[in-house]
């Protein structure tokens, strides 16, 4: 079953900015665009090196129960400009109805200008399984045991 997301534009949003869309037939992520507030559209949002900003999309969404929306970086922006998401993937829960913003960070050495209508991230819709939690006296043994970060070696 293909989930359907209901999308609402904010009153201030530019209706000419495209809705999220898959750029190719096999794409897992749909590109989402910056929909800047009217006062920022001409100048864009300048993101200094190591600075963070929430970029508005002008959208609100209703995600079907049993699914989440993951917000992920675009590889081209990361490679060419060092633009990423500091909390990747960002998770949008199915019961959230507020504005959809994308938290970007500039890991690059130069300021980066987010342009109105630019593709800034991709969204992936994924099923969610909620676990139950039970307190126990001990855990079963495994070959790895308590080996943590890097314990399985390199290569």
N, C-alpha and C positions, 0 to 999 in steps of 0.2 A: 504494500500500500504506500503510495506516495503522499507524504504529509503536505497539507496546504497551509501556508502561513497567511494570516490576515494582516494587511499592512495599512496603516493610517498615516497620512502626511500631517505634520504639524501645520497650524494655521499660517505661520510665517515662512514655511518652506517653499523653495522654488520648484514648481511643478514640472519644469523642463528637465530637472535632474533625473536621470533614469533610476528606476527601481533596481534592487539587486538582481543580478542576472548571471547565468552561467555562460562563460565566453566560448566554451567548446562543448561538444556532445558528451565527452567523457569527464568533464570537470567535476570534481568533488565539492569545490567551493564556488559560491556565487560572489562575484565582486560587488562590493558596496562602496558608495561614493560619498565624498564630502558634500554636504548641503549647508553651506555657511550661512550664518545670519546675514540679513541685508547689509548691515554696517561693515561686514568683513569681506563681502564678495569681491569687491574691486581690488583690495590689497592682498587678500589671502591671509592665512595664519602662518606667521614665521616661527619656526621651531629651532631654537638655538641648540648647539651641541649639548647633549646630556639633559636637555629640557624635555618635559612631558606636557601634553595638552590633550584634552578631550575634544575630539573633532565631532561636531554635530552631523547627523545624517538627515535630520528633518523627518525621521520616521519613528513610529511606534509599531510594535508587532504583537500579535497573539500567536504564540507557538502552541501547537496541539499538546495536550497532556501526554506524557510518556516520551517527550522529546526535549532536547535542549538546542540552543544555537551557540556554536563555538565561533568566536571571532579570532581570526588568525592573520599573521602578517602576509603581505604580498612579497614574494621572493624577489621580484625585480626592484622594488623600493629598498629592500634590505641590502641587496648586492650593490646597487648603484649609489645609494645615498645613506645607508646605515639606518634606515627607518624601520622600526619594529614595534611590537607591543610588549610592554614591560611585564605583563601578566598573561603571556600567551599559553594556551588559548584562554581568552576571556570567555566566561560562561554567562549566557542569558537564560534564565530559568523560565519555564512555561507559564508561571503565574506573574511574571513581571510585565507591567503595562506602561512603564515610564518611557521617557525619550531614549532612543538608541544612540549612544555616543561611542566613539572608538578612541580608546586611550593609546596615543602614539608616543614614542620616545625616539629621539634623534641620537643614535650611537655614532653618527658620523662626525667628521672634523669641521664641516661647514654648516652654516644655517640652511634650513630647508623650508621652502614655502609650500604649504598645502593650498592648492588651487581649488576654487569652487568647482564642483562637478567631477573632480579627480577621483579615480579609483584608489582607495586608501587601505583597504583590507579585504579579506574574503570571509564569508560566513559558511559554516558547515552545519547541517542539521543532523543530529545524531540521537539514537534512542537512549533512554535513561533507564537504568535499573537501580532501584533503591534497595539497599541492604538492610538487614536487621542486625542488631548488635547485642551480643550476649557476653556477659562477664564470666570468665572461666578461671580455674585455679592454675592451669598450665596449658602449654601449647604442644602440639605434636612435633617431634624432631624431624629435621630435614638435613640433607647433605650440606646445604649452605649454612644452616644454623643462624648465628647472629652476625654473620659477615655483612657489613654495610657498604657504604660508598666505596667503589673500587675493589671490593673484596674478590671479585671473580677474575681480576687481572686485566691485562691490556692486550688488545689485538684480536 
